[in-house]
Amino acid sequence: MEIEVVKDTKLELEMIIHGENHSLCNVLRKYLMEDEAVEYAVYGIDHPLTGEPIMTIKTKRKNRPREALLRATQRLKEETAEFKEELEGI
């Protein structure tokens, strides 16, 4: 996976996530939207076969989108580890 930052301001981050699809982007968007510091988090894929996801994160007031993204990815990492432990117990 490679992340290409398209726009990076105090309150907005736009990035292309090369090599990914709806699976990662949808769950990441979900965790971002659960963060009270995030005004909105959206992504789009122009073409279902050849397009790459473009994600935009907009935060409220003095909150930084990169920090919100780090919190969301940490949460995803923790839940993935928990799911893995559950699977190993089967």
PDB file with one MODEL, atoms N, CA, C and O in Angstrom:
MODEL        1
ATOM      1  N   MET A   1       0.838  -1.166   0.000  1.00  0.00           N
ATOM      2  CA  MET A   1       0.000   0.000   0.000  1.00  0.00           C
ATOM      3  C   MET A   1       0.894   1.243   0.000  1.00  0.00           C
ATOM      4  O   MET A   1       1.927   1.290   0.668  1.00  0.00           O
ATOM      5  N   GLU A   2       0.477   2.216  -0.746  1.00  0.00           N
ATOM      6  CA  GLU A   2       1.173   3.501  -0.796  1.00  0.00           C
ATOM      7  C   GLU A   2       0.131   4.599  -0.638  1.00  0.00           C
ATOM      8  O   GLU A   2      -0.936   4.541  -1.250  1.00  0.00           O
ATOM      9  N   ILE A   3       0.439   5.598   0.182  1.00  0.00           N
ATOM     10  CA  ILE A   3      -0.479   6.711   0.398  1.00  0.00           C
ATOM     11  C   ILE A   3       0.127   7.964  -0.215  1.00  0.00           C
ATOM     12  O   ILE A   3       1.256   8.347   0.091  1.00  0.00           O
ATOM     13  N   GLU A   4      -0.652   8.590  -1.088  1.00  0.00           N
ATOM     14  CA  GLU A   4      -0.227   9.826  -1.747  1.00  0.00           C
ATOM     15  C   GLU A   4      -1.101  10.968  -1.240  1.00  0.00           C
ATOM     16  O   GLU A   4      -2.311  10.974  -1.468  1.00  0.00           O
ATOM     17  N   VAL A   5      -0.506  11.913  -0.567  1.00  0.00           N
ATOM     18  CA  VAL A   5      -1.250  13.056  -0.032  1.00  0.00           C
ATOM     19  C   VAL A   5      -1.485  14.046  -1.167  1.00  0.00           C
ATOM     20  O   VAL A   5      -0.549  14.492  -1.830  1.00  0.00           O
ATOM     21  N   VAL A   6      -2.757  14.378  -1.374  1.00  0.00           N
ATOM     22  CA  VAL A   6      -3.142  15.314  -2.424  1.00  0.00           C
ATOM     23  C   VAL A   6      -3.326  16.714  -1.845  1.00  0.00           C
ATOM     24  O   VAL A   6      -2.950  17.709  -2.464  1.00  0.00           O
ATOM     25  N   LYS A   7      -3.918  16.776  -0.637  1.00  0.00           N
ATOM     26  CA  LYS A   7      -4.178  18.060   0.015  1.00  0.00           C
ATOM     27  C   LYS A   7      -3.957  17.874   1.510  1.00  0.00           C
ATOM     28  O   LYS A   7      -4.417  16.892   2.092  1.00  0.00           O
ATOM     29  N   ASP A   8      -3.261  18.807   2.125  1.00  0.00           N
ATOM     30  CA  ASP A   8      -2.986  18.718   3.552  1.00  0.00           C
ATOM     31  C   ASP A   8      -3.021  20.115   4.155  1.00  0.00           C
ATOM     32  O   ASP A   8      -2.065  20.880   4.030  1.00  0.00           O
ATOM     33  N   THR A   9      -4.139  20.443   4.814  1.00  0.00           N
ATOM     34  CA  THR A   9      -4.281  21.726   5.485  1.00  0.00           C
ATOM     35  C   THR A   9      -4.541  21.470   6.969  1.00  0.00           C
ATOM     36  O   THR A   9      -4.559  20.320   7.409  1.00  0.00           O
ATOM     37  N   LYS A  10      -4.742  22.534   7.734  1.00  0.00           N
ATOM     38  CA  LYS A  10      -4.971  22.387   9.171  1.00  0.00           C
ATOM     39  C   LYS A  10      -6.192  21.529   9.476  1.00  0.00           C
ATOM     40  O   LYS A  10      -6.190  20.767  10.443  1.00  0.00           O
ATOM     41  N   LEU A  11      -7.227  21.648   8.663  1.00  0.00           N
ATOM     42  CA  LEU A  11      -8.480  20.960   8.962  1.00  0.00           C
ATOM     43  C   LEU A  11      -8.882  19.908   7.933  1.00  0.00           C
ATOM     44  O   LEU A  11      -9.886  19.222   8.122  1.00  0.00           O
ATOM     45  N   GLU A  12      -8.131  19.768   6.863  1.00  0.00           N
ATOM     46  CA  GLU A  12      -8.535  18.823   5.818  1.00  0.00           C
ATOM     47  C   GLU A  12      -7.337  18.058   5.261  1.00  0.00           C
ATOM     48  O   GLU A  12      -6.267  18.616   5.018  1.00  0.00           O
ATOM     49  N   LEU A  13      -7.560  16.763   5.070  1.00  0.00           N
ATOM     50  CA  LEU A  13      -6.540  15.892   4.489  1.00  0.00           C
ATOM     51  C   LEU A  13      -7.201  15.085   3.379  1.00  0.00           C
ATOM     52  O   LEU A  13      -8.226  14.438   3.593  1.00  0.00           O
ATOM     53  N   GLU A  14      -6.608  15.131   2.198  1.00  0.00           N
ATOM     54  CA  GLU A  14      -7.095  14.343   1.070  1.00  0.00           C
ATOM     55  C   GLU A  14      -5.945  13.479   0.586  1.00  0.00           C
ATOM     56  O   GLU A  14      -4.833  13.965   0.376  1.00  0.00           O
ATOM     57  N   MET A  15      -6.226  12.181   0.409  1.00  0.00           N
ATOM     58  CA  MET A  15      -5.155  11.265   0.026  1.00  0.00           C
ATOM     59  C   MET A  15      -5.684  10.161  -0.879  1.00  0.00           C
ATOM     60  O   MET A  15      -6.850   9.770  -0.815  1.00  0.00           O
ATOM     61  N   ILE A  16      -4.782   9.679  -1.722  1.00  0.00           N
ATOM     62  CA  ILE A  16      -5.069   8.519  -2.565  1.00  0.00           C
ATOM     63  C   ILE A  16      -4.408   7.326  -1.881  1.00  0.00           C
ATOM     64  O   ILE A  16      -3.236   7.379  -1.508  1.00  0.00           O
ATOM     65  N   ILE A  17      -5.177   6.250  -1.723  1.00  0.00           N
ATOM     66  CA  ILE A  17      -4.651   5.052  -1.081  1.00  0.00           C
ATOM     67  C   ILE A  17      -4.444   4.008  -2.172  1.00  0.00           C
ATOM     68  O   ILE A  17      -5.359   3.258  -2.513  1.00  0.00           O
ATOM     69  N   HIS A  18      -3.239   3.971  -2.709  1.00  0.00           N
ATOM     70  CA  HIS A  18      -2.922   3.078  -3.826  1.00  0.00           C
ATOM     71  C   HIS A  18      -2.956   1.617  -3.371  1.00  0.00           C
ATOM     72  O   HIS A  18      -2.476   1.276  -2.290  1.00  0.00           O
ATOM     73  N   GLY A  19      -3.526   0.776  -4.210  1.00  0.00           N
ATOM     74  CA  GLY A  19      -3.523  -0.658  -3.950  1.00  0.00           C
ATOM     75  C   GLY A  19      -4.595  -1.134  -2.985  1.00  0.00           C
ATOM     76  O   GLY A  19      -4.584  -2.301  -2.594  1.00  0.00           O
ATOM     77  N   GLU A  20      -5.514  -0.274  -2.591  1.00  0.00           N
ATOM     78  CA  GLU A  20      -6.576  -0.680  -1.670  1.00  0.00           C
ATOM     79  C   GLU A  20      -7.933  -0.572  -2.346  1.00  0.00           C
ATOM     80  O   GLU A  20      -8.052  -0.081  -3.469  1.00  0.00           O
ATOM     81  N   ASN A  21      -8.961  -1.046  -1.632  1.00  0.00           N
ATOM     82  CA  ASN A  21     -10.313  -1.025  -2.170  1.00  0.00           C
ATOM     83  C   ASN A  21     -11.294  -0.636  -1.072  1.00  0.00           C
ATOM     84  O   ASN A  21     -10.912  -0.043  -0.063  1.00  0.00           O
ATOM     85  N   HIS A  22     -12.563  -0.977  -1.280  1.00  0.00           N
ATOM     86  CA  HIS A  22     -13.604  -0.618  -0.321  1.00  0.00           C
ATOM     87  C   HIS A  22     -13.384  -1.246   1.062  1.00  0.00           C
ATOM     88  O   HIS A  22     -13.782  -0.657   2.067  1.00  0.00           O
ATOM     89  N   SER A  23     -12.770  -2.406   1.131  1.00  0.00           N
ATOM     90  CA  SER A  23     -12.639  -3.109   2.403  1.00  0.00           C
ATOM     91  C   SER A  23     -11.953  -2.248   3.464  1.00  0.00           C
ATOM     92  O   SER A  23     -12.519  -2.031   4.536  1.00  0.00           O
ATOM     93  N   LEU A  24     -10.781  -1.769   3.192  1.00  0.00           N
ATOM     94  CA  LEU A  24     -10.051  -0.942   4.148  1.00  0.00           C
ATOM     95  C   LEU A  24     -10.696   0.429   4.289  1.00  0.00           C
ATOM     96  O   LEU A  24     -10.880   0.916   5.404  1.00  0.00           O
ATOM     97  N   CYS A  25     -11.034   1.045   3.187  1.00  0.00           N
ATOM     98  CA  CYS A  25     -11.543   2.420   3.218  1.00  0.00           C
ATOM     99  C   CYS A  25     -12.861   2.534   3.972  1.00  0.00           C
ATOM    100  O   CYS A  25     -13.073   3.501   4.703  1.00  0.00           O
ATOM    101  N   ASN A  26     -13.738   1.567   3.806  1.00  0.00           N
ATOM    102  CA  ASN A  26     -15.034   1.642   4.461  1.00  0.00           C
ATOM    103  C   ASN A  26     -14.900   1.535   5.973  1.00  0.00           C
ATOM    104  O   ASN A  26     -15.534   2.301   6.700  1.00  0.00           O
ATOM    105  N   VAL A  27     -14.093   0.608   6.458  1.00  0.00           N
ATOM    106  CA  VAL A  27     -13.928   0.467   7.905  1.00  0.00           C
ATOM    107  C   VAL A  27     -13.163   1.667   8.480  1.00  0.00           C
ATOM    108  O   VAL A  27     -13.462   2.114   9.587  1.00  0.00           O
ATOM    109  N   LEU A  28     -12.205   2.176   7.758  1.00  0.00           N
ATOM    110  CA  LEU A  28     -11.468   3.349   8.203  1.00  0.00           C
ATOM    111  C   LEU A  28     -12.389   4.568   8.286  1.00  0.00           C
ATOM    112  O   LEU A  28     -12.326   5.336   9.246  1.00  0.00           O
ATOM    113  N   ARG A  29     -13.230   4.736   7.289  1.00  0.00           N
ATOM    114  CA  ARG A  29     -14.209   5.826   7.290  1.00  0.00           C
ATOM    115  C   ARG A  29     -15.155   5.697   8.484  1.00  0.00           C
ATOM    116  O   ARG A  29     -15.492   6.696   9.120  1.00  0.00           O
ATOM    117  N   LYS A  30     -15.581   4.473   8.786  1.00  0.00           N
ATOM    118  CA  LYS A  30     -16.475   4.237   9.920  1.00  0.00           C
ATOM    119  C   LYS A  30     -15.823   4.695  11.228  1.00  0.00           C
ATOM    120  O   LYS A  30     -16.443   5.416  12.009  1.00  0.00           O
ATOM    121  N   TYR A  31     -14.587   4.282  11.465  1.00  0.00           N
ATOM    122  CA  TYR A  31     -13.887   4.671  12.693  1.00  0.00           C
ATOM    123  C   TYR A  31     -13.642   6.175  12.742  1.00  0.00           C
ATOM    124  O   TYR A  31     -13.738   6.779  13.811  1.00  0.00           O
ATOM    125  N   LEU A  32     -13.333   6.780  11.619  1.00  0.00           N
ATOM    126  CA  LEU A  32     -13.139   8.230  11.580  1.00  0.00           C
ATOM    127  C   LEU A  32     -14.427   8.961  11.940  1.00  0.00           C
ATOM    128  O   LEU A  32     -14.394   9.942  12.683  1.00  0.00           O
ATOM    129  N   MET A  33     -15.557   8.496  11.423  1.00  0.00           N
ATOM    130  CA  MET A  33     -16.830   9.161  11.684  1.00  0.00           C
ATOM    131  C   MET A  33     -17.278   8.997  13.135  1.00  0.00           C
ATOM    132  O   MET A  33     -18.105   9.775  13.610  1.00  0.00           O
ATOM    133  N   GLU A  34     -16.756   8.016  13.837  1.00  0.00           N
ATOM    134  CA  GLU A  34     -17.073   7.843  15.257  1.00  0.00           C
ATOM    135  C   GLU A  34     -16.247   8.778  16.144  1.00  0.00           C
ATOM    136  O   GLU A  34     -16.524   8.906  17.336  1.00  0.00           O
ATOM    137  N   ASP A  35     -15.251   9.422  15.576  1.00  0.00           N
ATOM    138  CA  ASP A  35     -14.388  10.363  16.300  1.00  0.00           C
ATOM    139  C   ASP A  35     -15.086  11.725  16.352  1.00  0.00           C
ATOM    140  O   ASP A  35     -15.437  12.284  15.313  1.00  0.00           O
ATOM    141  N   GLU A  36     -15.286  12.253  17.556  1.00  0.00           N
ATOM    142  CA  GLU A  36     -15.981  13.536  17.714  1.00  0.00           C
ATOM    143  C   GLU A  36     -15.233  14.708  17.095  1.00  0.00           C
ATOM    144  O   GLU A  36     -15.837  15.745  16.817  1.00  0.00           O
ATOM    145  N   ALA A  37     -13.945  14.564  16.876  1.00  0.00           N
ATOM    146  CA  ALA A  37     -13.153  15.636  16.277  1.00  0.00           C
ATOM    147  C   ALA A  37     -13.327  15.720  14.759  1.00  0.00           C
ATOM    148  O   ALA A  37     -12.923  16.705  14.141  1.00  0.00           O
ATOM    149  N   VAL A  38     -13.925  14.693  14.162  1.00  0.00           N
ATOM    150  CA  VAL A  38     -14.068  14.625  12.707  1.00  0.00           C
ATOM    151  C   VAL A  38     -15.430  15.166  12.276  1.00  0.00           C
ATOM    152  O   VAL A  38     -16.471  14.720  12.756  1.00  0.00           O
ATOM    153  N   GLU A  39     -15.400  16.134  11.364  1.00  0.00           N
ATOM    154  CA  GLU A  39     -16.637  16.679  10.811  1.00  0.00           C
ATOM    155  C   GLU A  39     -17.195  15.712   9.769  1.00  0.00           C
ATOM    156  O   GLU A  39     -18.380  15.380   9.784  1.00  0.00           O
ATOM    157  N   TYR A  40     -16.319  15.264   8.863  1.00  0.00           N
ATOM    158  CA  TYR A  40     -16.727  14.224   7.916  1.00  0.00           C
ATOM    159  C   TYR A  40     -15.505  13.478   7.399  1.00  0.00           C
ATOM    160  O   TYR A  40     -14.389  13.998   7.382  1.00  0.00           O
ATOM    161  N   ALA A  41     -15.752  12.248   6.982  1.00  0.00           N
ATOM    162  CA  ALA A  41     -14.729  11.418   6.345  1.00  0.00           C
ATOM    163  C   ALA A  41     -15.436  10.683   5.207  1.00  0.00           C
ATOM    164  O   ALA A  41     -16.406   9.960   5.432  1.00  0.00           O
ATOM    165  N   VAL A  42     -14.952  10.871   4.010  1.00  0.00           N
ATOM    166  CA  VAL A  42     -15.561  10.254   2.833  1.00  0.00           C
ATOM    167  C   VAL A  42     -14.464   9.687   1.939  1.00  0.00           C
ATOM    168  O   VAL A  42     -13.305  10.093   2.012  1.00  0.00           O
ATOM    169  N   TYR A  43     -14.859   8.748   1.102  1.00  0.00           N
ATOM    170  CA  TYR A  43     -13.935   8.264   0.088  1.00  0.00           C
ATOM    171  C   TYR A  43     -14.736   7.912  -1.157  1.00  0.00           C
ATOM    172  O   TYR A  43     -15.941   7.670  -1.092  1.00  0.00           O
ATOM    173  N   GLY A  44     -14.054   7.889  -2.272  1.00  0.00           N
ATOM    174  CA  GLY A  44     -14.678   7.507  -3.529  1.00  0.00           C
ATOM    175  C   GLY A  44     -13.680   6.770  -4.396  1.00  0.00           C
ATOM    176  O   GLY A  44     -12.470   6.980  -4.314  1.00  0.00           O
ATOM    177  N   ILE A  45     -14.228   5.896  -5.233  1.00  0.00           N
ATOM    178  CA  ILE A  45     -13.417   5.170  -6.212  1.00  0.00           C
ATOM    179  C   ILE A  45     -14.071   5.415  -7.566  1.00  0.00           C
ATOM    180  O   ILE A  45     -15.206   5.001  -7.801  1.00  0.00           O
ATOM    181  N   ASP A  46     -13.342   6.097  -8.458  1.00  0.00           N
ATOM    182  CA  ASP A  46     -13.914   6.505  -9.741  1.00  0.00           C
ATOM    183  C   ASP A  46     -14.367   5.340 -10.615  1.00  0.00           C
ATOM    184  O   ASP A  46     -15.432   5.408 -11.229  1.00  0.00           O
ATOM    185  N   HIS A  47     -13.585   4.288 -10.677  1.00  0.00           N
ATOM    186  CA  HIS A  47     -13.911   3.150 -11.531  1.00  0.00           C
ATOM    187  C   HIS A  47     -13.733   1.870 -10.727  1.00  0.00           C
ATOM    188  O   HIS A  47     -12.696   1.681 -10.090  1.00  0.00           O
ATOM    189  N   PRO A  48     -14.728   0.988 -10.746  1.00  0.00           N
ATOM    190  CA  PRO A  48     -14.659  -0.212  -9.894  1.00  0.00           C
ATOM    191  C   PRO A  48     -13.511  -1.168 -10.219  1.00  0.00           C
ATOM    192  O   PRO A  48     -13.091  -1.931  -9.348  1.00  0.00           O
ATOM    193  N   LEU A  49     -13.003  -1.148 -11.432  1.00  0.00           N
ATOM    194  CA  LEU A  49     -11.925  -2.065 -11.802  1.00  0.00           C
ATOM    195  C   LEU A  49     -10.545  -1.426 -11.769  1.00  0.00           C
ATOM    196  O   LEU A  49      -9.566  -2.079 -11.409  1.00  0.00           O
ATOM    197  N   THR A  50     -10.464  -0.172 -12.138  1.00  0.00           N
ATOM    198  CA  THR A  50      -9.142   0.449 -12.256  1.00  0.00           C
ATOM    199  C   THR A  50      -8.924   1.635 -11.317  1.00  0.00           C
ATOM    200  O   THR A  50      -7.800   2.115 -11.172  1.00  0.00           O
ATOM    201  N   GLY A  51      -9.992   2.104 -10.685  1.00  0.00           N
ATOM    202  CA  GLY A  51      -9.876   3.279  -9.825  1.00  0.00           C
ATOM    203  C   GLY A  51      -9.220   2.978  -8.496  1.00  0.00           C
ATOM    204  O   GLY A  51      -9.208   1.836  -8.036  1.00  0.00           O
ATOM    205  N   GLU A  52      -8.676   4.009  -7.886  1.00  0.00           N
ATOM    206  CA  GLU A  52      -8.078   3.893  -6.564  1.00  0.00           C
ATOM    207  C   GLU A  52      -8.815   4.837  -5.625  1.00  0.00           C
ATOM    208  O   GLU A  52      -9.254   5.912  -6.035  1.00  0.00           O
ATOM    209  N   PRO A  53      -8.949   4.436  -4.365  1.00  0.00           N
ATOM    210  CA  PRO A  53      -9.722   5.256  -3.440  1.00  0.00           C
ATOM    211  C   PRO A  53      -9.051   6.589  -3.118  1.00  0.00           C
ATOM    212  O   PRO A  53      -7.847   6.676  -2.879  1.00  0.00           O
ATOM    213  N   ILE A  54      -9.889   7.618  -3.124  1.00  0.00           N
ATOM    214  CA  ILE A  54      -9.473   8.944  -2.693  1.00  0.00           C
ATOM    215  C   ILE A  54     -10.281   9.253  -1.444  1.00  0.00           C
ATOM    216  O   ILE A  54     -11.509   9.322  -1.495  1.00  0.00           O
ATOM    217  N   MET A  55      -9.592   9.439  -0.322  1.00  0.00           N
ATOM    218  CA  MET A  55     -10.255   9.691   0.959  1.00  0.00           C
ATOM    219  C   MET A  55     -10.010  11.131   1.390  1.00  0.00           C
ATOM    220  O   MET A  55      -8.907  11.663   1.262  1.00  0.00           O
ATOM    221  N   THR A  56     -11.083  11.750   1.908  1.00  0.00           N
ATOM    222  CA  THR A  56     -11.002  13.101   2.434  1.00  0.00           C
ATOM    223  C   THR A  56     -11.466  13.093   3.886  1.00  0.00           C
ATOM    224  O   THR A  56     -12.522  12.550   4.211  1.00  0.00           O
ATOM    225  N   ILE A  57     -10.667  13.700   4.748  1.00  0.00           N
ATOM    226  CA  ILE A  57     -10.990  13.805   6.171  1.00  0.00           C
ATOM    227  C   ILE A  57     -11.015  15.289   6.519  1.00  0.00           C
ATOM    228  O   ILE A  57     -10.042  16.005   6.282  1.00  0.00           O
ATOM    229  N   LYS A  58     -12.127  15.746   7.080  1.00  0.00           N
ATOM    230  CA  LYS A  58     -12.280  17.140   7.509  1.00  0.00           C
ATOM    231  C   LYS A  58     -12.552  17.130   8.997  1.00  0.00           C
ATOM    232  O   LYS A  58     -13.461  16.442   9.460  1.00  0.00           O
ATOM    233  N   THR A  59     -11.773  17.884   9.747  1.00  0.00           N
ATOM    234  CA  THR A  59     -11.928  17.923  11.199  1.00  0.00           C
ATOM    235  C   THR A  59     -12.529  19.252  11.658  1.00  0.00           C
ATOM    236  O   THR A  59     -12.586  20.229  10.913  1.00  0.00           O
ATOM    237  N   LYS A  60     -12.966  19.246  12.896  1.00  0.00           N
ATOM    238  CA  LYS A  60     -13.583  20.433  13.495  1.00  0.00           C
ATOM    239  C   LYS A  60     -12.527  21.301  14.176  1.00  0.00           C
ATOM    240  O   LYS A  60     -11.593  20.783  14.788  1.00  0.00           O
ATOM    241  N   ARG A  61     -12.669  22.568  14.073  1.00  0.00           N
ATOM    242  CA  ARG A  61     -11.854  23.595  14.724  1.00  0.00           C
ATOM    243  C   ARG A  61     -10.360  23.310  14.772  1.00  0.00           C
ATOM    244  O   ARG A  61      -9.708  23.276  13.729  1.00  0.00           O
ATOM    245  N   LYS A  62      -9.811  23.106  15.955  1.00  0.00           N
ATOM    246  CA  LYS A  62      -8.361  22.987  16.110  1.00  0.00           C
ATOM    247  C   LYS A  62      -7.859  21.546  16.008  1.00  0.00           C
ATOM    248  O   LYS A  62      -6.680  21.292  16.256  1.00  0.00           O
ATOM    249  N   ASN A  63      -8.703  20.625  15.658  1.00  0.00           N
ATOM    250  CA  ASN A  63      -8.309  19.222  15.546  1.00  0.00           C
ATOM    251  C   ASN A  63      -7.632  18.973  14.203  1.00  0.00           C
ATOM    252  O   ASN A  63      -8.033  19.529  13.180  1.00  0.00           O
ATOM    253  N   ARG A  64      -6.630  18.154  14.219  1.00  0.00           N
ATOM    254  CA  ARG A  64      -5.860  17.872  13.004  1.00  0.00           C
ATOM    255  C   ARG A  64      -6.307  16.546  12.386  1.00  0.00           C
ATOM    256  O   ARG A  64      -6.466  15.555  13.097  1.00  0.00           O
ATOM    257  N   PRO A  65      -6.509  16.524  11.067  1.00  0.00           N
ATOM    258  CA  PRO A  65      -6.955  15.298  10.403  1.00  0.00           C
ATOM    259  C   PRO A  65      -5.945  14.150  10.508  1.00  0.00           C
ATOM    260  O   PRO A  65      -6.344  12.990  10.602  1.00  0.00           O
ATOM    261  N   ARG A  66      -4.663  14.454  10.492  1.00  0.00           N
ATOM    262  CA  ARG A  66      -3.660  13.377  10.614  1.00  0.00           C
ATOM    263  C   ARG A  66      -3.767  12.683  11.974  1.00  0.00           C
ATOM    264  O   ARG A  66      -3.600  11.467  12.069  1.00  0.00           O
ATOM    265  N   GLU A  67      -4.044  13.455  13.019  1.00  0.00           N
ATOM    266  CA  GLU A  67      -4.201  12.868  14.349  1.00  0.00           C
ATOM    267  C   GLU A  67      -5.439  11.979  14.408  1.00  0.00           C
ATOM    268  O   GLU A  67      -5.405  10.908  15.014  1.00  0.00           O
ATOM    269  N   ALA A  68      -6.518  12.411  13.790  1.00  0.00           N
ATOM    270  CA  ALA A  68      -7.741  11.602  13.734  1.00  0.00           C
ATOM    271  C   ALA A  68      -7.484  10.316  12.957  1.00  0.00           C
ATOM    272  O   ALA A  68      -7.963   9.249  13.340  1.00  0.00           O
ATOM    273  N   LEU A  69      -6.730  10.419  11.873  1.00  0.00           N
ATOM    274  CA  LEU A  69      -6.395   9.238  11.076  1.00  0.00           C
ATOM    275  C   LEU A  69      -5.554   8.259  11.893  1.00  0.00           C
ATOM    276  O   LEU A  69      -5.776   7.050  11.827  1.00  0.00           O
ATOM    277  N   LEU A  70      -4.608   8.760  12.650  1.00  0.00           N
ATOM    278  CA  LEU A  70      -3.791   7.888  13.505  1.00  0.00           C
ATOM    279  C   LEU A  70      -4.633   7.199  14.571  1.00  0.00           C
ATOM    280  O   LEU A  70      -4.421   6.019  14.851  1.00  0.00           O
ATOM    281  N   ARG A  71      -5.584   7.913  15.172  1.00  0.00           N
ATOM    282  CA  ARG A  71      -6.471   7.292  16.164  1.00  0.00           C
ATOM    283  C   ARG A  71      -7.320   6.200  15.524  1.00  0.00           C
ATOM    284  O   ARG A  71      -7.501   5.129  16.104  1.00  0.00           O
ATOM    285  N   ALA A  72      -7.835   6.467  14.341  1.00  0.00           N
ATOM    286  CA  ALA A  72      -8.677   5.478  13.655  1.00  0.00           C
ATOM    287  C   ALA A  72      -7.873   4.238  13.269  1.00  0.00           C
ATOM    288  O   ALA A  72      -8.359   3.116  13.414  1.00  0.00           O
ATOM    289  N   THR A  73      -6.658   4.428  12.784  1.00  0.00           N
ATOM    290  CA  THR A  73      -5.841   3.266  12.404  1.00  0.00           C
ATOM    291  C   THR A  73      -5.406   2.474  13.629  1.00  0.00           C
ATOM    292  O   THR A  73      -5.289   1.250  13.563  1.00  0.00           O
ATOM    293  N   GLN A  74      -5.165   3.154  14.740  1.00  0.00           N
ATOM    294  CA  GLN A  74      -4.823   2.439  15.979  1.00  0.00           C
ATOM    295  C   GLN A  74      -5.992   1.586  16.439  1.00  0.00           C
ATOM    296  O   GLN A  74      -5.811   0.444  16.861  1.00  0.00           O
ATOM    297  N   ARG A  75      -7.176   2.138  16.357  1.00  0.00           N
ATOM    298  CA  ARG A  75      -8.380   1.391  16.743  1.00  0.00           C
ATOM    299  C   ARG A  75      -8.593   0.190  15.826  1.00  0.00           C
ATOM    300  O   ARG A  75      -8.953  -0.893  16.288  1.00  0.00           O
ATOM    301  N   LEU A  76      -8.374   0.383  14.540  1.00  0.00           N
ATOM    302  CA  LEU A  76      -8.490  -0.717  13.580  1.00  0.00           C
ATOM    303  C   LEU A  76      -7.473  -1.803  13.894  1.00  0.00           C
ATOM    304  O   LEU A  76      -7.795  -2.990  13.836  1.00  0.00           O
ATOM    305  N   LYS A  77      -6.268  -1.415  14.220  1.00  0.00           N
ATOM    306  CA  LYS A  77      -5.213  -2.369  14.562  1.00  0.00           C
ATOM    307  C   LYS A  77      -5.598  -3.174  15.801  1.00  0.00           C
ATOM    308  O   LYS A  77      -5.422  -4.392  15.830  1.00  0.00           O
ATOM    309  N   GLU A  78      -6.118  -2.504  16.815  1.00  0.00           N
ATOM    310  CA  GLU A  78      -6.510  -3.182  18.049  1.00  0.00           C
ATOM    311  C   GLU A  78      -7.653  -4.168  17.813  1.00  0.00           C
ATOM    312  O   GLU A  78      -7.620  -5.292  18.314  1.00  0.00           O
ATOM    313  N   GLU A  79      -8.650  -3.752  17.061  1.00  0.00           N
ATOM    314  CA  GLU A  79      -9.787  -4.640  16.813  1.00  0.00           C
ATOM    315  C   GLU A  79      -9.404  -5.810  15.920  1.00  0.00           C
ATOM    316  O   GLU A  79      -9.941  -6.907  16.069  1.00  0.00           O
ATOM    317  N   THR A  80      -8.488  -5.587  15.004  1.00  0.00           N
ATOM    318  CA  THR A  80      -8.007  -6.672  14.159  1.00  0.00           C
ATOM    319  C   THR A  80      -7.249  -7.703  14.988  1.00  0.00           C
ATOM    320  O   THR A  80      -7.404  -8.906  14.777  1.00  0.00           O
ATOM    321  N   ALA A  81      -6.434  -7.239  15.928  1.00  0.00           N
ATOM    322  CA  ALA A  81      -5.697  -8.149  16.810  1.00  0.00           C
ATOM    323  C   ALA A  81      -6.665  -8.947  17.677  1.00  0.00           C
ATOM    324  O   ALA A  81      -6.464 -10.141  17.898  1.00  0.00           O
ATOM    325  N   GLU A  82      -7.704  -8.296  18.164  1.00  0.00           N
ATOM    326  CA  GLU A  82      -8.704  -8.982  18.984  1.00  0.00           C
ATOM    327  C   GLU A  82      -9.434 -10.044  18.159  1.00  0.00           C
ATOM    328  O   GLU A  82      -9.674 -11.150  18.644  1.00  0.00           O
ATOM    329  N   PHE A  83      -9.782  -9.716  16.926  1.00  0.00           N
ATOM    330  CA  PHE A  83     -10.454 -10.662  16.034  1.00  0.00           C
ATOM    331  C   PHE A  83      -9.544 -11.854  15.743  1.00  0.00           C
ATOM    332  O   PHE A  83     -10.002 -12.996  15.725  1.00  0.00           O
ATOM    333  N   LYS A  84      -8.270 -11.593  15.516  1.00  0.00           N
ATOM    334  CA  LYS A  84      -7.309 -12.653  15.260  1.00  0.00           C
ATOM    335  C   LYS A  84      -7.220 -13.612  16.454  1.00  0.00           C
ATOM    336  O   LYS A  84      -7.174 -14.829  16.274  1.00  0.00           O
ATOM    337  N   GLU A  85      -7.197 -13.057  17.671  1.00  0.00           N
ATOM    338  CA  GLU A  85      -7.156 -13.889  18.872  1.00  0.00           C
ATOM    339  C   GLU A  85      -8.390 -14.773  18.967  1.00  0.00           C
ATOM    340  O   GLU A  85      -8.288 -15.947  19.325  1.00  0.00           O
ATOM    341  N   GLU A  86      -9.540 -14.225  18.654  1.00  0.00           N
ATOM    342  CA  GLU A  86     -10.790 -15.000  18.681  1.00  0.00           C
ATOM    343  C   GLU A  86     -10.744 -16.143  17.673  1.00  0.00           C
ATOM    344  O   GLU A  86     -11.181 -17.255  17.969  1.00  0.00           O
ATOM    345  N   LEU A  87     -10.219 -15.871  16.493  1.00  0.00           N
ATOM    346  CA  LEU A  87     -10.128 -16.903  15.455  1.00  0.00           C
ATOM    347  C   LEU A  87      -9.164 -18.023  15.870  1.00  0.00           C
ATOM    348  O   LEU A  87      -9.415 -19.197  15.597  1.00  0.00           O
ATOM    349  N   GLU A  88      -8.075 -17.654  16.524  1.00  0.00           N
ATOM    350  CA  GLU A  88      -7.105 -18.650  16.947  1.00  0.00           C
ATOM    351  C   GLU A  88      -7.675 -19.565  18.026  1.00  0.00           C
ATOM    352  O   GLU A  88      -7.194 -20.682  18.214  1.00  0.00           O
ATOM    353  N   GLY A  89      -8.702 -19.091  18.737  1.00  0.00           N
ATOM    354  CA  GLY A  89      -9.328 -19.881  19.773  1.00  0.00           C
ATOM    355  C   GLY A  89     -10.347 -20.885  19.260  1.00  0.00           C
ATOM    356  O   GLY A  89     -10.875 -21.689  20.028  1.00  0.00           O
ATOM    357  N   ILE A  90     -10.618 -20.839  17.986  1.00  0.00           N
ATOM    358  CA  ILE A  90     -11.618 -21.756  17.394  1.00  0.00           C
ATOM    359  C   ILE A  90     -11.003 -23.125  17.135  1.00  0.00           C
ATOM    360  O   ILE A  90     -11.685 -24.025  16.643  1.00  0.00           O
TER     361      ILE A  90
ENDMDL
END
